[in-house]
Amino acid sequence: MTATIDPERWLKFIRAEYLDAFIKEGGSSIKFAVPFDAASKTSIIEGVRKSAEASGYLVAQISAEDTRIHMIDQLFFRIADQMPWPALSQRVINKLAVAAHYAPAPDGTEPLVDRIAAANHLEADFVRMEIRPKIEGRVTKCSMLARDFRVAASQLCLAELAGDAGGESMTEAITDWLTGRNKAIAAVKPYQIFTRIHRTNARYLLASLLRWVRFAGHAGVVIVIDMERVLVPSNPRDGTVFYTKAAMFEAYEVLRQFIDATDEMKGLLMVLVPSREFVDPDSPRGIGVYEALKFRVYDEVHDQRLVNPMTSLVRIKSSGGAP
C-alpha cells in the first residue's frame, strides 16, 4: 500500500508554508507532486496556479509536450514568454519615482511618464530627465543581475520611459531576445547586448529574472511543469516532443541542477508533475534510473499510511479516485 494525500490538503500546506511565507520571503523550493489519478493532476496544476496568482506571484505553466525541458535555454524562453515585461518595467519606474519622493502614476492608458508628470504637476521631459539616472543607478549597475539581463532590463525601462514608437521597437527587439523568438544577435546589438541565450548562461538569466520580478514588487515566480511526457517510453509520433533515453537523462540532470541551485534562485516555487511511473521502482524511466536526482528528492523511508506534505516528493490522489 502506498500512502497518498488529497490534492486539496496538499495545496493547503503549499499555500500556508510556502506561498504565504517561505517563498515570499525570498526562499526557493522544488517540489515533485506525483498524481495517482487523472483528477489529481488537474487539481495540482490548476490549484497551484490559482493559489499563486491569488498570492501575488507570476506564474509560468509549461508542458514537456511542447517545450524541451531537457534544455535549460528552452525552459528559460518559455518562462520569459509568460512574463509581462512592459508591466514589470512600469512597476520598477513607479518604484523609482516613489523612492525619489514623486507621487506614483495613477492607472490609465496614457504613457507612464505622462501619468507620473500629471500626478506631480510636472513636464514629462523633466520627469524623464529625473528618472533616467535612477534607472542607471538601480538597474544598469545592479551587480545582483547578470550583465546581459541588467542591460536588457535597463533598456526596457528606458523604452517605457520614452513612451513612443522608438520605445515600442526597443521593447519588441529585447523581448524577442529574452523569449527566443529572434535569436539573431544583430537585432539587439544596438542596445548593447552581444550574447545569445544558450545552455551555459540561461540559468544565470533565470536567477536574474526572479530577482527582477521581486524588485518590481511581485512575491516571486511559480513554475508548474507537466513532465508526464518525459515518462513516455516510445515515440507516439503525434507531432509533440519525444524524449529519447538520453534526453530523459538530460531532463533529470536539469532538474537536479535546479535543486542544487535553490540558494541562488530567490522567490521561486517550482512544481514538477510527472506520471505515476516516476515513482515506480520497476519503471525504466522512473526516478530510480538517475540516482543523482533520486537521492535528492526520494523518500527512502516513508509511512505506509501517512504522508508528510512538506517533503520534496509527494504522492497525490483524489479522495475516492480510481487507482
ABEGO torsion letter per residue (X at the ends): XBBBBBAAAAAAAAAAAAAABAAAAGBBBBBBBBBABAAAAAAAAAAAAAAAAAAGBBBBBBBAAABBAABAAAAAAAAAAABBAAAAAAAAAAAAAAAAGBBBBBBEABBAAAAAAAAAGBBAAAAAAAAAAAAAAAAAABAABBAAAAAAAAAAAAAAAAGBAAAAAAAAAAAAAAAGABABAAAAAAAGBABBBBAAAAAAAAAAAAAAAAAAGBAEBBBBBBAAAAABABBAGAGBBBBBAAAAAAAAAAAAAAAAAAAABBGBBBBBBBBAAAABAABAABAAABAAAAAAABBABBBAABBBAABABBBBBBBGBBX
